[in-house]
Amino acid sequence: MGKHGSAALSIGLGAAILYLGAHAVTGRQGLVAYVDLQAQERVLEQRVAQLANEEASLRARAARLQPGEHFDRDYLDERARITLAAGDSDEIVFDLN
């Protein structure tokens, strides 16, 4: 190999290294994609925590309406009044939701 062959090989290897390096950073499975996936994961984990809290709240509300020793007549009355927007004629109903 002469000078021209060696220079062409160096240029070719340099181009291949740049190409592979660029794909390692910006490719479909590269560093940028990895950082984006981590951000998405954090958002989804927050959403899961939010939904778990909401589920716990709904379960607690439902438990108050289950027949048995924990049945809460006041809560049932409150929910019925809010849902139906009803009250006695001498009451003022405030919907705080």
VEXDREN-57285 format. One record per residue: residue number from 1; residue in one letter; x, y, z of N, C-alpha, C, O in turn. Coordinates in steps of 0.05 Angstrom, whole numbers, plus 5000, padded with zeros to 4 digits. Each point is the difference from the previous one (the first is absolute). Layout:
<atom torvex="NUM" dolum="a" n_X="X" n_Y="Y" n_Z="Z" ca_X="X" ca_Y="Y" ca_Z="Z" c_X="X" c_Y="Y" c_Z="Z" o_X="X" o_Y="Y" o_Z="Z"/>
...
END
This chain:
<atom torvex="1" dolum="m" n_X="5017" n_Y="4977" n_Z="5000" ca_X="4983" ca_Y="5023" ca_Z="5000" c_X="5017" c_Y="5025" c_Z="5000" o_X="5021" o_Y="5001" o_Z="5014"/>
<atom torvex="2" dolum="g" n_X="4971" n_Y="5017" n_Z="4970" ca_X="5015" ca_Y="5025" ca_Z="4999" c_X="4988" c_Y="5021" c_Z="5018" o_X="4982" o_Y="4994" o_Z="5016"/>
<atom torvex="3" dolum="k" n_X="5028" n_Y="5030" n_Z="4980" ca_X="4989" ca_Y="5022" ca_Z="5016" c_X="4970" c_Y="5005" c_Z="4995" o_X="4985" o_Y="5006" o_Z="5018"/>
<atom torvex="4" dolum="h" n_X="5007" n_Y="4991" n_Z="4957" ca_X="4972" ca_Y="5005" ca_Z="4993" c_X="4982" c_Y="4978" c_Z="5012" o_X="4978" o_Y="5006" o_Z="5009"/>
<atom torvex="5" dolum="g" n_X="5031" n_Y="4969" n_Z="4991" ca_X="4984" ca_Y="4978" ca_Z="5012" c_X="4998" c_Y="5003" c_Z="5030" o_X="4978" o_Y="4996" o_Z="5011"/>
<atom torvex="6" dolum="s" n_X="5043" n_Y="5012" n_Z="5002" ca_X="5000" ca_Y="5004" ca_Z="5029" c_X="4982" c_Y="5024" c_Z="5008" o_X="4985" o_Y="4999" o_Z="5019"/>
<atom torvex="7" dolum="a" n_X="5016" n_Y="5022" n_Z="4965" ca_X="4983" ca_Y="5024" ca_Z="5005" c_X="4971" c_Y="4993" c_Z="4996" o_X="4982" o_Y="5008" o_Z="5016"/>
<atom torvex="8" dolum="a" n_X="5012" n_Y="4976" n_Z="4963" ca_X="4972" ca_Y="4992" ca_Z="4994" c_X="4990" c_Y="4982" c_Z="5023" o_X="4977" o_Y="5003" o_Z="5008"/>
<atom torvex="9" dolum="l" n_X="5040" n_Y="4979" n_Z="5002" ca_X="4992" ca_Y="4983" ca_Z="5022" c_X="4995" c_Y="5016" c_Z="5025" o_X="4980" o_Y="4995" o_Z="5014"/>
<atom torvex="10" dolum="s" n_X="5037" n_Y="5024" n_Z="4991" ca_X="4996" ca_Y="5017" ca_Z="5024" c_X="4975" c_Y="5016" c_Z="4998" o_X="4985" o_Y="5003" o_Z="5019"/>
<atom torvex="11" dolum="i" n_X="5009" n_Y="5008" n_Z="4957" ca_X="4976" ca_Y="5016" ca_Z="4996" c_X="4975" c_Y="4981" c_Z="5003" o_X="4980" o_Y="5008" o_Z="5012"/>
<atom torvex="12" dolum="g" n_X="5022" n_Y="4969" n_Z="4976" ca_X="4978" ca_Y="4981" ca_Z="5002" c_X="4995" c_Y="4991" c_Z="5029" o_X="4976" o_Y="4999" o_Z="5008"/>
<atom torvex="13" dolum="l" n_X="5045" n_Y="4995" n_Z="5007" ca_X="4996" ca_Y="4992" ca_Z="5028" c_X="4990" c_Y="5024" c_Z="5017" o_X="4983" o_Y="4996" o_Z="5017"/>
<atom torvex="14" dolum="g" n_X="5027" n_Y="5028" n_Z="4977" ca_X="4990" ca_Y="5023" ca_Z="5014" c_X="4971" c_Y="5005" c_Z="4995" o_X="4985" o_Y="5007" o_Z="5018"/>
<atom torvex="15" dolum="a" n_X="5006" n_Y="4990" n_Z="4957" ca_X="4972" ca_Y="5003" ca_Z="4993" c_X="4983" c_Y="4979" c_Z="5013" o_X="4978" o_Y="5006" o_Z="5010"/>
<atom torvex="16" dolum="a" n_X="5032" n_Y="4969" n_Z="4991" ca_X="4985" ca_Y="4979" ca_Z="5014" c_X="4997" c_Y="5005" c_Z="5029" o_X="4979" o_Y="4996" o_Z="5012"/>
<atom torvex="17" dolum="i" n_X="5042" n_Y="5014" n_Z="5001" ca_X="4999" ca_Y="5006" ca_Z="5029" c_X="4981" c_Y="5023" c_Z="5005" o_X="4984" o_Y="4999" o_Z="5019"/>
<atom torvex="18" dolum="l" n_X="5016" n_Y="5022" n_Z="4964" ca_X="4981" ca_Y="5022" ca_Z="5003" c_X="4972" c_Y="4991" c_Z="4996" o_X="4982" o_Y="5008" o_Z="5015"/>
<atom torvex="19" dolum="y" n_X="5013" n_Y="4975" n_Z="4965" ca_X="4974" ca_Y="4989" ca_Z="4994" c_X="4989" c_Y="4984" c_Z="5024" o_X="4978" o_Y="5005" o_Z="5010"/>
<atom torvex="20" dolum="l" n_X="5038" n_Y="4977" n_Z="5000" ca_X="4992" ca_Y="4984" ca_Z="5023" c_X="4997" c_Y="5017" c_Z="5025" o_X="4982" o_Y="4995" o_Z="5016"/>
<atom torvex="21" dolum="g" n_X="5035" n_Y="5024" n_Z="4988" ca_X="4998" ca_Y="5018" ca_Z="5023" c_X="4975" c_Y="5016" c_Z="4999" o_X="4986" o_Y="5004" o_Z="5020"/>
<atom torvex="22" dolum="a" n_X="5007" n_Y="5006" n_Z="4957" ca_X="4975" ca_Y="5016" ca_Z="4997" c_X="4976" c_Y="4983" c_Z="5006" o_X="4981" o_Y="5010" o_Z="5013"/>
<atom torvex="23" dolum="h" n_X="5019" n_Y="4966" n_Z="4977" ca_X="4977" ca_Y="4982" ca_Z="5006" c_X="4999" c_Y="4991" c_Z="5029" o_X="4978" o_Y="4996" o_Z="5011"/>
<atom torvex="24" dolum="a" n_X="5045" n_Y="5003" n_Z="5002" ca_X="5000" ca_Y="4993" ca_Z="5028" c_X="4987" c_Y="5022" c_Z="5017" o_X="4989" o_Y="4995" o_Z="5021"/>
<atom torvex="25" dolum="v" n_X="5013" n_Y="5030" n_Z="4969" ca_X="4988" ca_Y="5023" ca_Z="5014" c_X="4971" c_Y="5005" c_Z="4991" o_X="4982" o_Y="5003" o_Z="5017"/>
<atom torvex="26" dolum="t" n_X="5014" n_Y="4998" n_Z="4957" ca_X="4974" ca_Y="5008" ca_Z="4990" c_X="4983" c_Y="4978" c_Z="4988" o_X="4977" o_Y="5006" o_Z="4991"/>
<atom torvex="27" dolum="g" n_X="5032" n_Y="4970" n_Z="5008" ca_X="4985" ca_Y="4978" ca_Z="4987" c_X="4975" c_Y="4992" c_Z="5016" o_X="4995" o_Y="5011" o_Z="5022"/>
<atom torvex="28" dolum="r" n_X="4991" n_Y="4970" n_Z="4967" ca_X="4975" ca_Y="4991" ca_Z="5013" c_X="5005" c_Y="4989" c_Z="5028" o_X="4982" o_Y="5002" o_Z="5017"/>
<atom torvex="29" dolum="q" n_X="5040" n_Y="4986" n_Z="4987" ca_X="5008" ca_Y="4989" ca_Z="5026" c_X="5024" c_Y="5015" c_Z="5012" o_X="5015" o_Y="4989" o_Z="5016"/>
<atom torvex="30" dolum="g" n_X="4988" n_Y="5035" n_Z="4976" ca_X="5023" ca_Y="5016" ca_Z="5009" c_X="4995" c_Y="5014" c_Z="5026" o_X="4980" o_Y="4996" o_Z="5013"/>
<atom torvex="31" dolum="l" n_X="5039" n_Y="5021" n_Z="4994" ca_X="5000" ca_Y="5014" ca_Z="5026" c_X="4976" c_Y="5019" c_Z="5002" o_X="4988" o_Y="5002" o_Z="5021"/>
<atom torvex="32" dolum="v" n_X="5006" n_Y="5013" n_Z="4958" ca_X="4978" ca_Y="5019" ca_Z="5000" c_X="4974" c_Y="4985" c_Z="5004" o_X="4983" o_Y="5008" o_Z="5016"/>
<atom torvex="33" dolum="a" n_X="5013" n_Y="4969" n_Z="4971" ca_X="4976" ca_Y="4984" ca_Z="5003" c_X="4998" c_Y="4989" c_Z="5028" o_X="4978" o_Y="4999" o_Z="5012"/>
<atom torvex="34" dolum="y" n_X="5044" n_Y="4994" n_Z="5000" ca_X="5001" ca_Y="4989" ca_Z="5027" c_X="4991" c_Y="5022" c_Z="5020" o_X="4985" o_Y="4994" o_Z="5018"/>
<atom torvex="35" dolum="v" n_X="5025" n_Y="5030" n_Z="4979" ca_X="4993" ca_Y="5022" ca_Z="5018" c_X="4970" c_Y="5006" c_Z="4997" o_X="4986" o_Y="5005" o_Z="5020"/>
<atom torvex="36" dolum="d" n_X="5004" n_Y="4995" n_Z="4955" ca_X="4971" ca_Y="5004" ca_Z="4996" c_X="4983" c_Y="4979" c_Z="5013" o_X="4980" o_Y="5006" o_Z="5012"/>
<atom torvex="37" dolum="l" n_X="5029" n_Y="4969" n_Z="4986" ca_X="4985" ca_Y="4978" ca_Z="5012" c_X="5000" c_Y="5002" c_Z="5031" o_X="4980" o_Y="4994" o_Z="5013"/>
<atom torvex="38" dolum="q" n_X="5043" n_Y="5015" n_Z="4998" ca_X="5001" ca_Y="5004" ca_Z="5029" c_X="4980" c_Y="5022" c_Z="5009" o_X="4987" o_Y="4997" o_Z="5020"/>
<atom torvex="39" dolum="a" n_X="5011" n_Y="5024" n_Z="4964" ca_X="4981" ca_Y="5021" ca_Z="5007" c_X="4972" c_Y="4990" c_Z="4998" o_X="4983" o_Y="5006" o_Z="5017"/>
<atom torvex="40" dolum="q" n_X="5011" n_Y="4979" n_Z="4962" ca_X="4973" ca_Y="4988" ca_Z="4997" c_X="4994" c_Y="4982" c_Z="5024" o_X="4977" o_Y="4999" o_Z="5010"/>
<atom torvex="41" dolum="e" n_X="5043" n_Y="4985" n_Z="4998" ca_X="4996" ca_Y="4982" ca_Z="5022" c_X="4993" c_Y="5015" c_Z="5026" o_X="4982" o_Y="4992" o_Z="5015"/>
<atom torvex="42" dolum="r" n_X="5032" n_Y="5030" n_Z="4990" ca_X="4994" ca_Y="5016" ca_Z="5024" c_X="4971" c_Y="5011" c_Z="4999" o_X="4986" o_Y="5000" o_Z="5020"/>
<atom torvex="43" dolum="v" n_X="5006" n_Y="5010" n_Z="4957" ca_X="4972" ca_Y="5010" ca_Z="4997" c_X="4980" c_Y="4978" c_Z="5005" o_X="4980" o_Y="5004" o_Z="5014"/>
<atom torvex="44" dolum="l" n_X="5025" n_Y="4972" n_Z="4975" ca_X="4982" ca_Y="4978" ca_Z="5003" c_X="4999" c_Y="4990" c_Z="5029" o_X="4979" o_Y="4993" o_Z="5010"/>
<atom torvex="45" dolum="e" n_X="5044" n_Y="5007" n_Z="5003" ca_X="5001" ca_Y="4992" ca_Z="5029" c_X="4984" c_Y="5020" c_Z="5017" o_X="4986" o_Y="4992" o_Z="5018"/>
<atom torvex="46" dolum="q" n_X="5015" n_Y="5034" n_Z="4975" ca_X="4984" ca_Y="5020" ca_Z="5015" c_X="4971" c_Y="4995" c_Z="4995" o_X="4983" o_Y="5002" o_Z="5018"/>
<atom torvex="47" dolum="r" n_X="5010" n_Y="4992" n_Z="4957" ca_X="4972" ca_Y="4994" ca_Z="4993" c_X="4990" c_Y="4976" c_Z="5015" o_X="4977" o_Y="4999" o_Z="5009"/>
<atom torvex="48" dolum="v" n_X="5039" n_Y="4980" n_Z="4992" ca_X="4992" ca_Y="4976" ca_Z="5015" c_X="4996" c_Y="5006" c_Z="5029" o_X="4980" o_Y="4991" o_Z="5012"/>
<atom torvex="49" dolum="a" n_X="5037" n_Y="5025" n_Z="5000" ca_X="4997" ca_Y="5008" ca_Z="5028" c_X="4974" c_Y="5016" c_Z="5004" o_X="4985" o_Y="4996" o_Z="5019"/>
<atom torvex="50" dolum="q" n_X="5010" n_Y="5022" n_Z="4962" ca_X="4975" ca_Y="5016" ca_Z="5002" c_X="4976" c_Y="4982" c_Z="4998" o_X="4980" o_Y="5004" o_Z="5015"/>
<atom torvex="51" dolum="l" n_X="5020" n_Y="4977" n_Z="4966" ca_X="4977" ca_Y="4982" ca_Z="4997" c_X="4997" c_Y="4982" c_Z="5024" o_X="4978" o_Y="4993" o_Z="5007"/>
<atom torvex="52" dolum="a" n_X="5044" n_Y="4999" n_Z="5006" ca_X="4998" ca_Y="4983" ca_Z="5024" c_X="4987" c_Y="5016" c_Z="5022" o_X="4984" o_Y="4989" o_Z="5015"/>
<atom torvex="53" dolum="n" n_X="5023" n_Y="5036" n_Z="4988" ca_X="4988" ca_Y="5017" ca_Z="5020" c_X="4970" c_Y="5003" c_Z="4995" o_X="4983" o_Y="4999" o_Z="5018"/>
<atom torvex="54" dolum="e" n_X="5010" n_Y="5006" n_Z="4956" ca_X="4972" ca_Y="5003" ca_Z="4993" c_X="4985" c_Y="4974" c_Z="5005" o_X="4977" o_Y="5001" o_Z="5010"/>
<atom torvex="55" dolum="e" n_X="5035" n_Y="4976" n_Z="4984" ca_X="4987" ca_Y="4975" ca_Z="5005" c_X="4995" c_Y="4996" c_Z="5030" o_X="4979" o_Y="4991" o_Z="5008"/>
<atom torvex="56" dolum="a" n_X="5041" n_Y="5015" n_Z="5009" ca_X="4997" ca_Y="4998" ca_Z="5029" c_X="4977" c_Y="5017" c_Z="5010" o_X="4985" o_Y="4992" o_Z="5017"/>
<atom torvex="57" dolum="s" n_X="5014" n_Y="5033" n_Z="4972" ca_X="4978" ca_Y="5018" ca_Z="5008" c_X="4973" c_Y="4989" c_Z="4992" o_X="4981" o_Y="5001" o_Z="5016"/>
<atom torvex="58" dolum="l" n_X="5017" n_Y="4988" n_Z="4960" ca_X="4974" ca_Y="4989" ca_Z="4991" c_X="4993" c_Y="4976" c_Z="5016" o_X="4976" o_Y="4996" o_Z="5006"/>
<atom torvex="59" dolum="r" n_X="5043" n_Y="4987" n_Z="5000" ca_X="4995" ca_Y="4976" ca_Z="5016" c_X="4990" c_Y="5008" c_Z="5028" o_X="4982" o_Y="4988" o_Z="5011"/>
<atom torvex="60" dolum="a" n_X="5030" n_Y="5033" n_Z="5001" ca_X="4992" ca_Y="5009" ca_Z="5026" c_X="4971" c_Y="5011" c_Z="4999" o_X="4984" o_Y="4995" o_Z="5018"/>
<atom torvex="61" dolum="r" n_X="5010" n_Y="5020" n_Z="4961" ca_X="4973" ca_Y="5011" ca_Z="4997" c_X="4980" c_Y="4977" c_Z="4996" o_X="4978" o_Y="5001" o_Z="5011"/>
<atom torvex="62" dolum="a" n_X="5029" n_Y="4979" n_Z="4973" ca_X="4982" ca_Y="4977" ca_Z="4995" c_X="4996" c_Y="4984" c_Z="5026" o_X="4978" o_Y="4990" o_Z="5005"/>
<atom torvex="63" dolum="a" n_X="5044" n_Y="5007" n_Z="5011" ca_X="4998" ca_Y="4985" ca_Z="5025" c_X="4980" c_Y="5013" c_Z="5019" o_X="4986" o_Y="4986" o_Z="5016"/>
<atom torvex="64" dolum="r" n_X="5012" n_Y="5041" n_Z="4983" ca_X="4981" ca_Y="5014" ca_Z="5018" c_X="4971" c_Y="4994" c_Z="4992" o_X="4982" o_Y="5005" o_Z="5016"/>
<atom torvex="65" dolum="l" n_X="5014" n_Y="4986" n_Z="4960" ca_X="4972" ca_Y="4995" ca_Z="4990" c_X="4993" c_Y="4970" c_Z="5000" o_X="4978" o_Y="4993" o_Z="4992"/>
<atom torvex="66" dolum="q" n_X="5041" n_Y="4990" n_Z="5016" ca_X="4994" ca_Y="4971" ca_Z="5001" c_X="4983" c_Y="4993" c_Z="5023" o_X="5004" o_Y="5011" o_Z="5022"/>
<atom torvex="67" dolum="p" n_X="4976" n_Y="4972" n_Z="4974" ca_X="4983" ca_Y="4992" ca_Z="5023" c_X="5018" c_Y="4986" c_Z="5021" o_X="5019" o_Y="4986" o_Z="4993"/>
<atom torvex="68" dolum="g" n_X="4974" n_Y="5017" n_Z="5032" ca_X="5014" ca_Y="4988" ca_Z="5022" c_X="5006" c_Y="5020" c_Z="5021" o_X="4988" o_Y="5021" o_Z="5002"/>
<atom torvex="69" dolum="e" n_X="5032" n_Y="4972" n_Z="5015" ca_X="5005" ca_Y="5016" ca_Z="5024" c_X="5013" c_Y="5027" c_Z="4993" o_X="5000" o_Y="5018" o_Z="5016"/>
<atom torvex="70" dolum="h" n_X="5012" n_Y="4985" n_Z="4960" ca_X="5014" ca_Y="5025" ca_Z="4993" c_X="4983" c_Y="5018" c_Z="4982" o_X="5009" o_Y="5020" o_Z="4990"/>
<atom torvex="71" dolum="f" n_X="4965" n_Y="4972" n_Z="5006" ca_X="4982" ca_Y="5016" ca_Z="4983" c_X="4997" c_Y="5028" c_Z="5012" o_X="4995" o_Y="5003" o_Z="5024"/>
<atom torvex="72" dolum="d" n_X="5009" n_Y="5018" n_Z="4960" ca_X="4999" ca_Y="5027" ca_Z="5010" c_X="4976" c_Y="5014" c_Z="4988" o_X="5000" o_Y="5009" o_Z="4977"/>
<atom torvex="73" dolum="r" n_X="4978" n_Y="4993" n_Z="5039" ca_X="4975" ca_Y="5012" ca_Z="4991" c_X="5004" c_Y="5030" c_Z="4993" o_X="4989" o_Y="5010" o_Z="4981"/>
<atom torvex="74" dolum="d" n_X="5027" n_Y="5003" n_Z="5035" ca_X="5005" ca_Y="5029" ca_Z="4995" c_X="5013" c_Y="5004" c_Z="4973" o_X="4994" o_Y="5019" o_Z="4985"/>
<atom torvex="75" dolum="y" n_X="5026" n_Y="4964" n_Z="5009" ca_X="5014" ca_Y="5002" ca_Z="4974" c_X="4980" c_Y="4995" c_Z="4977" o_X="5001" o_Y="5013" o_Z="4980"/>
<atom torvex="76" dolum="l" n_X="4983" n_Y="4966" n_Z="5024" ca_X="4980" ca_Y="4994" ca_Z="4979" c_X="4981" c_Y="5024" c_Z="4996" o_X="4994" o_Y="5008" o_Z="4977"/>
<atom torvex="77" dolum="d" n_X="4997" n_Y="5004" n_Z="5045" ca_X="4982" ca_Y="5023" ca_Z="4998" c_X="5015" c_Y="5023" c_Z="4986" o_X="4988" o_Y="5014" o_Z="4983"/>
<atom torvex="78" dolum="e" n_X="5037" n_Y="4991" n_Z="5024" ca_X="5016" ca_Y="5021" ca_Z="4988" c_X="5003" c_Y="4996" c_Z="4970" o_X="4995" o_Y="5018" o_Z="4984"/>
<atom torvex="79" dolum="r" n_X="5012" n_Y="4958" n_Z="5008" ca_X="5004" ca_Y="4994" ca_Z="4971" c_X="4973" c_Y="5002" c_Z="4985" o_X="5000" o_Y="5010" o_Z="4978"/>
<atom torvex="80" dolum="a" n_X="4978" n_Y="4981" n_Z="5034" ca_X="4974" ca_Y="5002" ca_Z="4987" c_X="4992" c_Y="5029" c_Z="4996" o_X="4990" o_Y="5007" o_Z="4978"/>
<atom torvex="81" dolum="r" n_X="5015" n_Y="5009" n_Z="5042" ca_X="4993" ca_Y="5029" ca_Z="4998" c_X="5017" c_Y="5014" c_Z="4978" o_X="4989" o_Y="5016" o_Z="4985"/>
<atom torvex="82" dolum="i" n_X="5036" n_Y="4977" n_Z="5014" ca_X="5018" ca_Y="5012" ca_Z="4980" c_X="4992" c_Y="4991" c_Z="4972" o_X="4998" o_Y="5016" o_Z="4982"/>
<atom torvex="83" dolum="t" n_X="4998" n_Y="4958" n_Z="5016" ca_X="4994" ca_Y="4988" ca_Z="4973" c_X="4974" c_Y="5011" c_Z="4990" o_X="4997" o_Y="5006" o_Z="4976"/>
<atom torvex="84" dolum="l" n_X="4983" n_Y="4995" n_Z="5041" ca_X="4973" ca_Y="5009" ca_Z="4992" c_X="4996" c_Y="5030" c_Z="5002" o_X="4979" o_Y="5010" o_Z="4993"/>
<atom torvex="85" dolum="a" n_X="5041" n_Y="5004" n_Z="5018" ca_X="4998" ca_Y="5028" ca_Z="5006" c_X="4974" c_Y="5006" c_Z="5015" o_X="4985" o_Y="5018" o_Z="4993"/>
<atom torvex="86" dolum="a" n_X="5011" n_Y="4966" n_Z="5028" ca_X="4975" ca_Y="5002" ca_Z="5015" c_X="5006" c_Y="5008" c_Z="5029" o_X="5022" o_Y="4996" o_Z="5010"/>
<atom torvex="87" dolum="g" n_X="4958" n_Y="5014" n_Z="5002" ca_X="5001" ca_Y="5007" ca_Z="5028" c_X="4972" c_Y="5008" c_Z="5009" o_X="4982" o_Y="5001" o_Z="4985"/>
<atom torvex="88" dolum="d" n_X="5016" n_Y="5002" n_Z="5041" ca_X="4974" ca_Y="5009" ca_Z="5011" c_X="4996" c_Y="5029" c_Z="4992" o_X="5018" o_Y="5014" o_Z="4992"/>
<atom torvex="89" dolum="s" n_X="4957" n_Y="4995" n_Z="5011" ca_X="4993" ca_Y="5027" ca_Z="4991" c_X="5014" c_Y="5021" c_Z="5017" o_X="5004" o_Y="5023" o_Z="4991"/>
<atom torvex="90" dolum="d" n_X="5004" n_Y="4970" n_Z="5033" ca_X="5014" ca_Y="5020" ca_Z="5018" c_X="5030" c_Y="4998" c_Z="4999" o_X="5014" o_Y="5012" o_Z="5015"/>
<atom torvex="91" dolum="e" n_X="4997" n_Y="4971" n_Z="4967" ca_X="5029" ca_Y="4996" ca_Z="4997" c_X="5011" c_Y="5015" c_Z="4976" o_X="4986" o_Y="5004" o_Z="4980"/>
<atom torvex="92" dolum="i" n_X="5039" n_Y="5003" n_Z="5022" ca_X="5014" ca_Y="5011" ca_Z="4977" c_X="5022" c_Y="4979" c_Z="4993" o_X="5015" o_Y="4992" o_Z="5017"/>
<atom torvex="93" dolum="v" n_X="4985" n_Y="5000" n_Z="4958" ca_X="5018" ca_Y="4978" ca_Z="4991" c_X="5024" c_Y="5013" c_Z="4986" o_X="4996" o_Y="5016" o_Z="4981"/>
<atom torvex="94" dolum="f" n_X="5028" n_Y="4978" n_Z="5028" ca_X="5024" ca_Y="5009" ca_Z="4988" c_X="5015" c_Y="4976" c_Z="4988" o_X="5005" o_Y="4980" o_Z="5014"/>
<atom torvex="95" dolum="d" n_X="5001" n_Y="5021" n_Z="4960" ca_X="5016" ca_Y="4979" ca_Z="4987" c_X="5029" c_Y="5009" c_Z="4999" o_X="5007" o_Y="5019" o_Z="4986"/>
<atom torvex="96" dolum="l" n_X="5009" n_Y="4968" n_Z="5030" ca_X="5029" ca_Y="5008" ca_Z="5002" c_X="5018" c_Y="4984" c_Z="4981" o_X="5024" o_Y="5002" o_Z="5002"/>
<atom torvex="97" dolum="n" n_X="4964" n_Y="4982" n_Z="4981" ca_X="5017" ca_Y="4985" ca_Z="4981" c_X="5009" c_Y="5016" c_Z="4977" o_X="5014" o_Y="4989" o_Z="4983"/>
END
